[in-house]
C-alpha cells in the first residue's frame, strides 16, 4: 500500500479487485495490526466481486458465513458463481479463500429497480454527530483482535469516522442495556456510483454491532477471558445513501445464549431514511479460569 495515502484512499483502492479469470477476482488485504483480517473487509470485497458480474442491477441483500480467520498479510481470492439471472432478480454466490481454504461464503441478491409499497421504522431521537466526541481513531473495530502481526499496540487510523452516543469504557465496562446508537461516515469524500457506497457500508456494518450483546453483561472484547468472533452477517439495502455523509447505526441485541449473541442494526441516513438493516450472530465465549 502507498503510505502517502489516507486510510480511506487505501480502502477505496482495495475495493478495486483484480480480474484473473472469468468470475475470479483477487483482492489485497490490509494489515490493521489485528490477529485476523477484519470481517468487514472480506464482506465488502466479496460484494464487489459479486457486483462485478451483475453491474446492471443493485445489491439488495447479502448473507455471509465467516468460516475461518483471514490472514491480513495475504491476498484473497474471490470465486463467483452465477446462480440465476431472472427478469428482476439475480443471485450470486461468492467463496473467498486464502491458500486454497475458504474463509467466507457469501450469497447476494441483486434487483432491477422497481416501485412498490413503502413504510419504515422511525429513526431514534439522538444527539447530532457534531455534538459528540469522536471515537479514538486508533481504536480497532469489533471484534477486538490482538496486534499479533505488527507486534505493537499502536493501531493505524481507520477509514471510518465513528461517534458513539453512549460509549462503553472498554477496559472497565459497566452493565448497560443491550442497545446502542453510533454515528459513522467515511473519513473523507467518496466518489463513485451507489454500488461502491453499498460495498463500503457492508465493510462499515461490521463495526460496533457485535459489542451490543456484551453490554448487559459488563464485558467487552478487551477482556482477556473473552473470545469474540463474528459467525455470520446479513444485510438488506432499501435506499441509496452516501458513505461520506453521517449515518446512524441503531443497534440492539434481543438474545444471547450458548456462547452466542444475536444483534440487529438499523442504519438511517441523517434525514431519517432507513437505508439498510443488518443482523449478525457472534461467538461470545467466556473462558473461565481453571
Secondary structure, 3 states (H helix, E strand, C coil): CCCCCCHHHHHHHHCCCEEEECCEEEECCCCCCCCCCCHHHHHHHHHHHHHCCCCCCEEEEEEEEECCCCCCCCCEEEEEEEEEECCCEEEEEEEEEECCEEEEEEEEEEECCCCCCCCCCCCCCCCCHHHCCCCCCCCCCCCCCCCCCCCCCCCCCCCEEEEECCCCCCCCCCCCCCEEEEEEEECCCCCCCHHHHHHHHHHHCCCCCHHHHHHHHCCCCCCCCEEEEEEEEEEEECCCCCCCCCEEEEEEEEEEECCEEEEEEEEEECCCCEEEEEEEEEEEEECCCC
